Amino acid sequence: MWLTYEALCRGEKGPSDKILAKLKCRYLDNGNPFLKIAPFKVEEAYANPDILIFHDVMADDEIATIKALAQPRLERAAVQNLITGEKAFIQARISKVAILKEFEHKHVTDVVQRVEDMTGLTMETAEKLQVVNYGIGGHYEPHYDFARREEPNAFHSLGTGNRIATVLFYGEQPFFHQGGATVFPYLDIALWPKKGAAAFWYNLHSSGEGDKMTLHAACPVLTGSKWVSNKWIHEAGQQFRRPCGLKRPPPELTA
C-alpha cells in the first residue's frame, strides 16, 4: 500500500483503461427545483465506491473570505487518539487547521448549504467547516475519515454517529500540480487539486460498516501552498436521505 501511495503522489500510477472507460460526466440536480436551472457539473473519478468531483462549486470570493477568516486562527492539525479519543499530534499529519461556523459569514453559510444541495444529506449533524492549509512539505499519510471498531470513543462527544461521508473543497492548488494530490491507494486514483472544485465520497457502506476502499491521503506539497475546506457529514438524521442497506458488504471490504 505504501509503495502505491508514493507512486500515486508522483503521478506514476493510475486506474486501468478498463476502469476509466466506464466513468462518466453528468449534470446533477438531486430533485432540487433551483438546480434544474443550474445543475452541478459532476465527474466520476471512480465507481464502486463512488468518488465524485463537483466542478465550479466554490467561487473565488468565497474562497477569499474563507481563507481570510481562517488565517488568524490556524493551528497545528491533530488527530484523535485511537483509545482515548483525545487530541494528539503526529508526524503523519503536517498541516494547519481552523474551524469556521456557519453564522460567521454569508459565504460560509452558502458553502454549507451547497454541500447539502450537492449530497442530498442534512447538514444539521455535520461537523463545522474545517479549513486546512498545507505549506511546503505539508501532508497527511493514508488514513480513514470514519471511526473504526478499535476507536470506540471517536466522535462519542458529538452524539451524531460515525462520519458517513466527506466533501473536500479545493481552495488553492500548488503551482503546476507540484504535489498535493488526494490519493486513494486501494483504488489507484489521484485527485489533483483544482481551485473551486470539490471531491465527495461515502465513508460508510449503506449497512453502516466502514468502507475499507476509502483509505486516502494528502500527498506532500512540493511548491506553493494548498488550501482545502472539508465538511464531514455524520450518520444522525440521514435515515430518510440515505436509508440503511439490507445487505452487509463482504468482510474484506469493511474496516
Backbone torsions as a table, in degrees:
resi	resn	phi	psi	omega
1	MET	NA	-40.9	-178.3
2	TRP	-65.5	-38.8	178.0
3	LEU	-64.7	-38.9	177.6
4	THR	-65.4	-44.0	177.9
5	TYR	-55.9	-48.0	-178.0
6	GLU	-68.0	-38.5	179.2
7	ALA	-66.3	-39.2	177.2
8	LEU	-63.6	-40.7	179.3
9	CYS	-64.0	-31.2	178.9
10	ARG	-84.6	-4.3	-178.8
11	GLY	76.2	21.6	-176.6
12	GLU	-95.6	-4.6	-174.1
13	LYS	-139.6	153.4	178.1
14	GLY	-167.9	176.1	-179.1
15	PRO	-67.1	158.5	-179.1
16	SER	-72.2	161.8	177.4
17	ASP	-61.6	-32.3	179.7
18	LYS	-63.3	-39.8	178.2
19	ILE	-72.5	-44.6	-178.7
20	LEU	-61.8	-33.1	-177.3
21	ALA	-64.9	-21.2	-177.1
22	LYS	-92.5	-7.8	-176.2
23	LEU	-84.4	150.0	-175.3
24	LYS	-135.1	166.5	168.1
25	CYS	-116.1	148.0	-176.8
26	ARG	-157.3	168.3	171.2
27	TYR	-98.2	143.2	-175.8
28	LEU	-131.8	130.6	178.1
29	ASP	-122.0	-11.2	178.3
30	ASN	52.0	27.2	178.6
31	GLY	76.1	7.3	-179.5
32	ASN	-82.6	122.3	-177.0
33	PRO	-55.2	-42.2	179.7
34	PHE	-61.7	-39.1	-176.7
35	LEU	-74.4	-8.8	171.6
36	LYS	-64.8	-30.8	-180.0
37	ILE	-86.5	-39.6	-177.3
38	ALA	-130.7	73.9	-177.7
39	PRO	-71.1	160.8	176.3
40	PHE	-75.2	145.3	174.0
41	LYS	-94.5	115.2	-172.0
42	VAL	-118.7	132.6	176.2
43	GLU	-116.4	130.6	176.5
44	GLU	-81.8	121.0	176.1
45	ALA	-94.5	-24.0	177.0
46	TYR	-162.8	154.6	177.4
47	ALA	-123.1	131.8	177.8
48	ASN	59.0	75.1	5.1
49	PRO	-78.9	151.8	-179.6
50	ASP	-75.3	119.5	172.0
51	ILE	-114.9	115.5	-173.9
52	LEU	-114.3	147.2	172.7
53	ILE	-114.9	120.3	174.2
54	PHE	-96.1	121.3	-177.3
55	HIS	-93.0	144.5	174.4
56	ASP	56.0	51.6	-179.6
57	VAL	-112.6	3.4	172.6
58	MET	-138.8	119.6	-176.8
59	ALA	-76.9	160.4	-178.8
60	ASP	-58.7	-40.8	-178.8
61	ASP	-69.7	-31.5	175.8
62	GLU	-67.9	-41.4	177.5
63	ILE	-61.5	-44.5	-179.2
64	ALA	-62.7	-42.2	179.3
65	THR	-63.5	-46.8	-177.6
66	ILE	-63.6	-41.1	177.1
67	LYS	-64.4	-42.4	-178.7
68	ALA	-64.7	-38.9	178.4
69	LEU	-69.9	-35.6	-174.1
70	ALA	-80.1	-36.3	-170.8
71	GLN	-53.4	-44.7	-178.6
72	PRO	-68.2	-14.5	-174.9
73	ARG	-108.2	0.0	-174.8
74	LEU	-58.2	132.1	176.6
75	GLU	-133.9	160.3	179.6
76	ARG	-59.5	134.6	-178.9
77	ALA	-71.2	144.1	179.6
78	ALA	-125.5	172.4	173.1
79	VAL	-126.9	171.2	177.0
80	GLN	-90.7	136.0	172.9
81	ASN	-62.2	132.6	-175.7
82	LEU	-58.1	-33.6	-174.2
83	ILE	-95.0	-50.1	-173.0
84	THR	-88.9	-22.6	-175.7
85	GLY	80.9	1.1	-179.8
86	GLU	-78.0	162.0	-180.0
87	LYS	-71.3	138.2	179.2
88	ALA	-142.5	148.3	177.8
89	PHE	-104.1	131.7	-178.6
90	ILE	-135.8	155.9	179.5
91	GLN	-72.1	-16.0	-179.7
92	ALA	-70.9	-16.6	179.5
93	ARG	-128.7	107.8	-179.6
94	ILE	-119.6	101.9	179.1
95	SER	-169.1	175.8	175.3
96	LYS	-121.2	144.5	-176.4
97	VAL	-133.0	157.3	172.5
98	ALA	-145.2	149.3	-179.1
99	ILE	-109.9	130.9	178.6
100	LEU	-116.0	139.5	177.3
101	LYS	-98.9	152.2	-173.5
102	GLU	-58.8	-39.9	-173.0
103	PHE	-75.1	-5.3	-175.4
104	GLU	-68.7	-31.0	-178.4
105	HIS	-161.7	148.1	179.4
106	LYS	-57.8	-36.0	-179.3
107	HIS	-63.6	-37.5	177.4
108	VAL	-67.7	-43.4	177.4
109	THR	-58.1	-44.7	-178.2
110	ASP	-64.7	-41.2	-179.4
111	VAL	-65.0	-42.2	179.5
112	VAL	-64.8	-42.0	176.7
113	GLN	-62.2	-35.8	179.6
114	ARG	-65.0	-35.6	176.9
115	VAL	-60.7	-42.4	178.0
116	GLU	-63.6	-41.4	178.5
117	ASP	-64.6	-38.5	-178.6
118	MET	-67.8	-43.7	-170.1
119	THR	-98.1	-22.7	-174.2
120	GLY	76.8	9.0	-178.5
121	LEU	-104.1	150.3	-180.0
122	THR	-74.7	143.8	177.9
123	MET	-96.6	-0.7	-176.1
124	GLU	-61.1	-31.2	-178.9
125	THR	-111.2	9.1	179.4
126	ALA	-76.4	157.1	175.0
127	GLU	-73.3	159.8	178.2
128	LYS	-62.1	160.0	-179.9
129	LEU	-66.5	123.2	178.6
130	GLN	-102.5	125.5	179.4
131	VAL	-106.3	129.3	-174.5
132	VAL	-125.1	134.7	175.5
133	ASN	-117.2	125.6	175.7
134	TYR	-109.6	115.3	173.8
135	GLY	-84.7	-169.9	179.1
136	ILE	-60.3	127.4	-177.6
137	GLY	86.9	-8.2	179.0
138	GLY	-65.5	139.5	-176.2
139	HIS	-162.8	170.6	172.5
140	TYR	-145.3	109.8	-175.8
141	GLU	-64.2	166.4	-175.0
142	PRO	-49.7	131.7	-176.5
143	HIS	-158.3	168.4	172.9
144	TYR	-107.0	149.0	174.3
145	ASP	-84.5	-24.2	-178.5
146	PHE	-88.7	159.6	176.7
147	ALA	-84.3	132.8	179.9
148	ARG	-94.2	175.1	-174.9
149	ARG	-59.7	-32.3	-178.9
150	GLU	-81.5	6.9	178.7
151	GLU	-120.2	65.8	-172.4
152	PRO	-64.7	-23.7	-176.4
153	ASN	-98.6	-1.6	180.0
154	ALA	-64.9	130.5	177.8
155	PHE	64.6	7.5	-177.7
156	HIS	-59.7	-38.9	-177.5
157	SER	-68.5	-22.6	-179.3
158	LEU	-77.1	-32.0	-179.9
159	GLY	66.4	26.6	-177.0
160	THR	-121.1	15.6	179.2
161	GLY	78.4	-165.6	-176.3
162	ASN	-81.7	169.4	176.6
163	ARG	-79.9	107.7	-175.4
164	ILE	-77.9	-31.4	-175.6
165	ALA	-154.7	162.6	179.6
166	THR	-129.6	135.8	168.9
167	VAL	-120.1	127.3	-175.6
168	LEU	-123.7	108.1	178.1
169	PHE	-87.2	140.2	175.6
170	TYR	-102.0	116.7	-177.5
171	GLY	-96.3	-30.8	-179.4
172	GLU	-158.5	134.3	-177.8
173	GLN	-107.7	154.6	173.5
174	PRO	-61.3	154.2	-178.5
175	PHE	-60.2	131.5	173.2
176	PHE	53.2	34.7	177.8
177	HIS	56.6	38.2	178.5
178	GLN	-85.1	82.4	-180.0
179	GLY	83.3	-177.1	175.0
180	GLY	85.8	8.3	179.4
181	ALA	-69.1	155.1	169.2
182	THR	-97.8	118.1	-173.8
183	VAL	-119.2	149.6	178.1
184	PHE	-120.4	95.9	-172.7
185	PRO	-59.9	-34.4	-179.5
186	TYR	-76.2	-15.2	-178.4
187	LEU	-108.6	-8.5	-179.0
188	ASP	61.8	38.2	178.1
189	ILE	-125.9	150.8	176.7
190	ALA	-129.8	128.2	176.3
191	LEU	-102.7	112.7	-177.8
192	TRP	-88.0	131.2	-174.1
193	PRO	-55.7	133.6	174.1
194	LYS	-132.7	119.7	-175.5
195	LYS	-54.1	129.0	178.2
196	GLY	89.7	-7.7	179.1
197	ALA	-93.4	168.6	178.3
198	ALA	-146.0	140.5	175.1
199	ALA	-98.5	147.2	178.6
200	PHE	-139.1	137.2	172.5
201	TRP	-155.5	154.9	173.0
202	TYR	-86.4	131.7	176.4
203	ASN	-84.8	-21.9	-176.3
204	LEU	-118.4	145.6	168.6
205	HIS	-66.9	165.2	179.7
206	SER	-64.2	-16.3	176.6
207	SER	-77.7	-12.9	-175.5
208	GLY	97.5	-7.7	177.8
209	GLU	-75.7	144.7	177.2
210	GLY	-65.1	141.4	-179.9
211	ASP	-93.7	106.8	-177.2
212	LYS	-59.1	-29.8	-175.5
213	MET	-71.7	-9.3	-179.0
214	THR	-88.1	10.2	172.7
215	LEU	-53.0	130.0	-176.3
216	HIS	-148.1	169.0	-176.7
217	ALA	-150.9	156.2	171.5
218	ALA	-102.3	114.5	-177.3
219	CYS	-68.3	152.4	178.1
220	PRO	-56.8	139.1	175.4
221	VAL	-84.0	128.9	-176.7
222	LEU	-98.7	-34.0	176.6
223	THR	-141.6	151.6	176.3
224	GLY	73.8	-151.1	-175.1
225	SER	-142.8	146.2	-179.4
226	LYS	-120.3	128.4	176.2
227	TRP	-117.5	131.2	174.6
228	VAL	-135.2	157.0	173.1
229	SER	-129.8	130.3	-179.2
230	ASN	-124.1	147.9	177.0
231	LYS	-121.8	115.6	177.3
232	TRP	-95.4	121.8	-175.0
233	ILE	-101.3	134.1	-175.0
234	HIS	-104.1	167.5	-174.5
235	GLU	-67.5	-41.0	-173.2
236	ALA	-57.2	133.1	178.6
237	GLY	86.4	-0.9	-177.0
238	GLN	-98.9	2.6	-170.1
239	GLN	-60.2	-28.6	177.9
240	PHE	-99.3	-8.4	179.6
241	ARG	-97.3	-34.0	172.5
242	ARG	-138.6	82.8	-176.8
243	PRO	-59.7	151.4	178.3
244	CYS	-63.8	142.1	176.2
245	GLY	-77.8	158.6	-178.3
246	LEU	-89.2	-12.3	-177.9
247	LYS	-119.2	140.3	174.8
248	ARG	-88.4	144.3	179.1
249	PRO	-70.7	160.8	176.1
250	PRO	-57.7	149.3	-178.2
251	PRO	-54.0	-34.0	-176.6
252	GLU	-71.4	-11.6	-179.8
253	LEU	-102.0	4.4	-179.6
254	THR	-116.9	156.9	179.6
255	ALA	-139.4	NA	NA
